[in-house]
Amino acid sequence: MTRALLICLVSCLAATNQAIRIKRCDLAKMLHQEEVEGLEGYTLSDWLCLAYVESNFNLTKVNENTDGSFDYGIFQINSHYWCNDYRSHTENICQVDCQGLARAPGWEK
Ligand SMILES: *[C@@H]1O[C@H](CO)[C@@H](O)[C@H](O)[C@H]1NC(C)=O
């Protein structure tokens, strides 16, 4: 997970904080604006496919894993490695709060 993509994720979510699920075309526009095309060698279609498979475009999806970690948001970012959710062991490589990756109205810790 690159810093650029995390910035994109946060801005994507900020722009759509009233929606639980984002429309595929709206996500495509945002990812295009954030110049995600080609990031890490993946096409825009790859990123859309990832979001569909991981969360079905559900911005607030949170999933608990068998190791006690959690996956957050549209790309199901894992708390064990990438973000800090303050409730499971994390390396927090991206130095971000998991909450910001799965934010929606009514979100609580
Ligand atoms: C999105 O995910 C959240 C948390 O996992 C779940 O409670 C909610 O029902 C889901 N919303 C939709 C529209 O699937």
The ligand as an SDF file (V2000), in Angstrom:
LIG
                    3D

 14 14  0  0  0  0  0  0  0  0999 V2000
  -21.2590   -2.3660    4.8520 C   0  0  0  0  0  0  0  0  0  0  0  0
  -20.4500   -2.9510    5.8210 O   0  0  0  0  0  0  0  0  0  0  0  0
  -20.9220   -2.7510    7.1380 C   0  0  0  0  0  0  0  0  0  0  0  0
  -19.8660   -3.2630    8.1180 C   0  0  0  0  0  0  0  0  0  0  0  0
  -19.3020   -4.4750    7.7240 O   0  0  0  0  0  0  0  0  0  0  0  0
  -22.2500   -3.4760    7.2750 C   0  0  0  0  0  0  0  0  0  0  0  0
  -22.7510   -3.3180    8.5910 O   0  0  0  0  0  0  0  0  0  0  0  0
  -23.2320   -2.8630    6.2860 C   0  0  0  0  0  0  0  0  0  0  0  0
  -24.4460   -3.5740    6.3310 O   0  0  0  0  0  0  0  0  0  0  0  0
  -22.6690   -2.9270    4.8770 C   0  0  0  0  0  0  0  0  0  0  0  0
  -23.5260   -2.1180    4.0000 N   0  0  0  0  0  0  0  0  0  0  0  0
  -23.9290   -2.5700    2.8080 C   0  0  0  0  0  0  0  0  0  0  0  0
  -24.7750   -1.6200    2.0240 C   0  0  0  0  0  0  0  0  0  0  0  0
  -23.6310   -3.6690    2.3760 O   0  0  0  0  0  0  0  0  0  0  0  0
  1  2  1  0
  1 10  1  0
  2  3  1  0
  3  4  1  0
  3  6  1  0
  4  5  1  0
  6  7  1  0
  6  8  1  0
  8  9  1  0
  8 10  1  0
 10 11  1  0
 11 12  1  0
 12 13  1  0
 12 14  2  0
M  END
$$$$
